Amino acid sequence: MRLGFSAVVGLTAIVGAVFVATTFTTPPLDSVQRGYRGTGQIQSYQDRAYTRLTAANQAPEVIPAVDLEGEKASVGYKNLTVLGDLDKAEFDRLMMAITNWVSPDAGCNYCHNPEDMASDEVYTKVVARRMLEMVGTINTKFKSHVANTGVTCYTCHRGQPVPSYVWFTEPNLSHASGYAQAPNGQNKAAAVVGYTSLPYDIFTPFLKEANDLRVISQTALPQRDAGARKSIMQAEWTYGVMAHISDGLGVNCTYCHNTRSFTEWNQSSPQRAVAWYAIRHVRELNNTYLDPLASILPANRLGALGDAPKVNCTTCHQGVFKPLLGVSQLKDYPELATPLTIKK
């Protein structure tokens, strides 16, 4: 028996529907209520994605504690301008941990000349001192962001000499003149803003410069509010950096905001206040510790405009709302939980 054209089309549609229904299914979802009931502050997670992120955010094994030798590291070693007051055994243990966190393949030679360990000729040793000072500052000065969980070198590096997620200042691309719209720092297919037309350098305005995050003017007439003259660009920057924060922490807008009133602080979650401090924290790190390293780093470590690599939210968080899922390494390495200053 021959089937008519319409019957063939109908049978094909049925087979196609069965194929789609059995092949492309919605991943299992889970949700966590972050705010009061009725506020819509619920976080949704794909089980498959969260399993992958959980596996990627495990803290490394802790090096067992050591017995103290009763001698300061500065006595046993030369040219210790930081951590020299530690017991020599504590110092050795911490250096072993830092090696595992940052350069497990190159080992000690990543920062040291093996023929003269006290020498400062390897630039990474000079950088490492400054990074240790930065870690001490984070763990003591910025508790409004990191609380008592704190950070270690591994929080960002994850076993790599350069963290996977750093950023450089983006050059403003030019194009042919004529009727084409001036690029004005946007309309470039950039992953950081989800390949939208939003400005592609969303970090410089907030994580290096101190621009306001805002999407609306504070007054009706621009001439009465000087800041409103920049409100459209500020809004585009803000949307872009909010998308970055959402992606970097693996959350959606309702992690911090109540969608019925995004601007109202008294209807937001406590996480919004933490994010407010975090933006200022990251900005200070970039300006005080990281950007000044441009004069020390070799050319291959610098960006297109000659600037040093800087950090953003993803550098530490790497897709989860708390770096390493909230596991604190400071209880095992308390040496990093105190202020560290380079001695001249």
C-alpha positions in Angstrom: 0.0 0.0 0.0 1.4 3.4 -1.0 1.2 6.3 1.4 0.1 9.6 0.2 2.4 12.7 0.4 0.5 14.1 3.4 0.8 10.7 5.2 4.5 10.7 4.7 4.8 14.2 6.0 2.7 13.4 9.0 4.7 10.2 9.8 8.0 12.1 9.4 6.8 14.8 11.8 5.8 12.1 14.4 9.2 10.4 14.1 11.0 13.7 14.4 8.9 14.7 17.4 9.8 11.4 19.1 13.4 11.8 18.3 13.5 15.4 19.7 11.6 14.4 22.8 13.9 11.4 23.6 17.2 13.1 22.6 17.0 16.7 23.7 15.6 16.8 27.2 15.7 19.6 29.8 18.6 18.9 32.2 17.5 18.2 35.8 17.1 21.5 37.7 17.4 22.3 41.4 16.6 25.6 43.2 17.6 27.3 46.4 15.5 30.0 48.0 17.7 33.0 48.8 15.2 35.5 50.0 11.8 35.7 51.7 8.9 33.8 50.2 7.2 35.7 47.5 10.1 37.9 46.6 11.3 35.7 43.7 14.8 35.5 45.1 15.4 31.9 44.0 18.5 30.5 42.4 18.1 27.7 39.8 20.9 25.3 39.1 21.4 22.6 36.5 22.5 19.5 38.3 24.9 18.5 35.5 26.6 21.9 35.4 26.8 22.2 39.2 28.4 18.7 39.4 31.1 19.9 36.9 31.7 23.1 38.8 31.9 21.3 42.1 34.6 19.0 40.8 36.6 21.9 39.5 36.4 23.8 42.8 37.9 21.4 45.2 40.6 22.6 47.6 44.0 20.9 47.3 45.3 18.4 49.9 46.8 20.0 53.0 50.5 19.4 53.7 50.7 17.9 57.2 51.8 20.2 60.0 55.5 20.2 61.0 57.4 20.3 64.3 59.0 23.7 64.9 62.8 23.9 64.7 63.1 26.8 67.1 65.0 29.0 64.6 63.6 31.8 62.5 63.7 31.4 58.7 65.6 34.6 58.3 68.5 33.1 60.3 68.7 30.0 58.1 68.1 31.7 54.8 69.4 34.9 53.2 67.5 37.8 51.6 64.1 37.0 53.2 62.2 40.3 53.1 58.8 38.6 53.8 57.9 35.7 56.0 61.4 35.8 57.6 59.9 35.8 61.1 58.3 32.3 60.6 59.9 29.3 62.2 62.2 27.7 59.5 60.1 24.5 59.4 56.9 26.6 59.0 58.6 28.6 56.2 59.7 25.4 54.4 56.2 24.0 54.6 54.6 27.1 53.3 57.1 27.4 50.4 56.2 23.8 49.5 52.5 24.6 49.5 53.0 27.7 47.4 55.0 25.7 44.9 52.1 23.2 44.6 49.6 26.0 44.3 51.4 28.0 41.6 54.1 26.1 39.8 53.9 22.3 40.5 55.6 21.6 37.1 58.5 24.0 37.3 58.9 23.6 41.1 61.2 26.0 43.1 63.0 27.0 39.9 60.0 29.0 38.8 61.0 31.7 41.2 64.6 30.9 42.2 67.9 30.5 40.6 68.9 27.0 41.7 72.5 28.1 41.9 71.7 31.0 44.2 68.3 30.7 45.9 68.8 34.1 47.6 69.2 36.0 44.3 66.4 38.3 43.1 67.3 37.9 39.4 64.2 35.8 38.5 61.4 38.3 38.2 58.8 35.9 39.5 60.4 35.9 42.9 59.9 39.7 43.1 56.3 39.3 42.0 55.7 36.5 44.5 56.8 38.7 47.4 54.2 41.4 46.3 51.5 38.7 45.9 52.2 37.4 49.4 51.8 41.0 50.7 48.5 41.2 48.7 47.2 37.9 50.2 47.9 39.2 53.7 46.1 42.4 53.0 43.0 40.6 51.6 42.8 38.3 54.7 43.1 41.1 57.2 41.7 44.3 55.6 38.9 43.0 53.4 36.9 40.8 55.7 33.7 42.6 54.6 34.2 40.6 51.4 36.2 37.4 52.3 35.0 37.1 55.9 37.1 34.6 57.9 37.3 32.2 54.9 40.0 34.3 53.3 42.2 33.4 50.3 45.5 31.7 49.5 47.5 31.6 46.3 45.5 28.6 45.2 42.3 30.5 45.2 43.2 32.2 42.0 46.1 30.2 40.6 44.7 26.6 40.8 48.1 25.1 40.0 49.0 27.5 37.2 51.7 30.2 37.2 49.2 32.7 35.7 45.5 32.4 36.8 43.2 31.3 34.0 40.9 34.3 34.5 42.7 37.7 34.3 42.0 40.7 32.2 43.8 43.5 30.4 42.7 46.9 29.3 41.1 46.5 25.8 42.3 48.9 23.1 39.5 50.9 21.4 39.3 49.3 18.0 39.0 51.6 14.9 37.2 51.0 11.7 36.7 52.6 8.3 35.3 56.1 8.5 32.1 57.1 6.8 28.5 56.3 7.8 29.5 53.5 10.2 28.8 54.3 13.8 31.8 55.1 15.9 32.7 52.0 17.9 33.0 53.9 21.2 34.3 50.8 23.0 31.5 48.5 22.0 30.0 46.5 19.1 32.7 43.9 19.2 31.9 40.2 19.6 33.3 39.8 23.1 32.6 36.7 25.3 32.8 38.7 28.4 29.5 40.4 27.6 27.9 37.4 26.0 28.7 38.5 22.4 26.3 41.4 22.7 26.8 45.0 21.5 27.5 46.1 25.0 30.9 47.7 25.8 33.6 45.1 25.6 35.9 46.7 28.3 33.5 46.5 31.3 36.3 46.1 33.8 38.2 49.4 33.5 35.3 51.6 34.5 34.6 49.7 37.7 37.5 47.5 38.6 40.2 50.0 37.9 38.3 53.4 37.8 35.7 54.4 40.3 32.6 55.0 38.1 29.2 54.5 39.5 27.1 51.5 38.7 23.8 52.9 37.6 21.1 52.4 35.0 18.9 55.5 35.5 19.6 59.2 36.1 19.0 60.6 39.6 17.0 63.6 38.3 14.7 64.2 35.4 16.8 66.8 33.6 20.4 66.0 32.7 21.6 69.5 33.1 20.7 69.3 36.8 22.7 66.2 37.3 26.2 66.2 35.7 26.5 62.5 36.1 23.3 61.9 34.1 25.2 63.1 31.0 27.0 59.8 31.1 24.0 57.7 32.2 23.5 55.8 28.9 27.1 54.6 28.8 27.1 54.0 32.6 23.9 51.8 32.1 25.6 49.8 29.3 28.8 49.3 31.4 26.6 48.3 34.4 24.6 45.7 32.4 27.8 44.3 31.1 29.6 44.0 34.5 26.4 42.6 36.1 26.4 39.9 33.5 30.0 39.2 34.3 29.3 38.9 38.1 26.4 36.6 37.4 28.5 34.3 35.2 31.6 34.5 37.5 29.6 33.4 40.6 27.3 31.0 38.8 24.2 32.9 40.0 21.4 35.0 38.5 20.2 38.5 39.3 18.1 37.4 42.2 21.2 36.3 44.2 21.6 40.0 45.1 18.5 41.8 43.8 14.7 41.7 44.3 13.3 41.9 40.8 10.4 44.0 41.8 12.8 46.8 42.7 16.4 46.3 41.6 17.5 49.6 43.0 16.1 49.3 46.5 18.7 48.2 49.1 16.2 47.4 51.8 14.6 44.8 49.5 17.9 43.2 48.4 19.7 40.2 49.9 22.8 40.6 52.1 24.9 39.3 49.2 24.3 42.7 47.5 26.2 44.5 50.3 29.0 41.9 50.0 29.2 42.6 46.2 29.4 46.3 46.9 32.5 45.8 49.1 33.9 43.3 46.6 33.9 45.7 43.7 35.9 48.2 45.8 38.1 45.5 47.1 39.0 44.2 43.6 39.5 47.8 42.4 42.1 48.4 45.2 43.9 45.2 44.4 44.2 46.1 40.7 45.5 49.6 41.4 47.7 48.9 44.4 49.2 45.5 43.7 48.7 44.3 40.2 48.9 47.2 37.7 52.1 48.4 39.2 53.7 45.1 38.3 53.8 46.2 34.6 57.3 47.6 35.2 58.5 44.2 36.5 56.8 41.7 34.2 58.3 40.8 30.8 56.5 41.9 27.6 54.9 38.5 27.0 53.0 38.8 30.3 51.6 42.2 29.4 48.4 43.3 27.5 48.2 45.0 24.2 48.5 48.4 25.9 51.4 47.3 28.1 49.4 46.9 31.2 49.7 44.1 33.8 47.1 41.3 34.2 44.4 42.2 36.6 41.7 40.3 38.5 37.9 40.3 38.3 35.2 38.2 40.0 35.8 35.0 38.0 39.5 35.0 38.9 38.7 33.7 42.4 35.1 32.5 42.1 35.4 30.5 38.9 31.7 29.8 38.5 30.6 29.2 42.1 29.2 31.7 44.6 32.0 31.1 47.1 35.5 30.3 45.9 36.4 26.6 46.4 32.8 26.3 47.6 33.6 28.1 50.8 36.4 25.9 52.0 38.9 27.9 54.1 42.6 27.1 53.8 43.6 29.6 56.4 43.1 27.3 59.3 45.8 25.1 57.7 48.1 27.9 56.7 47.6 30.6 59.3 50.8 32.4 58.2 48.7 33.9 55.4 46.0 35.2 57.8 48.2 38.0 59.1 49.5 41.3 57.6 52.6 40.7 55.5 54.9 43.6 54.7 58.0 43.5 52.5 61.0 44.6 54.6 63.3 47.0 52.7 
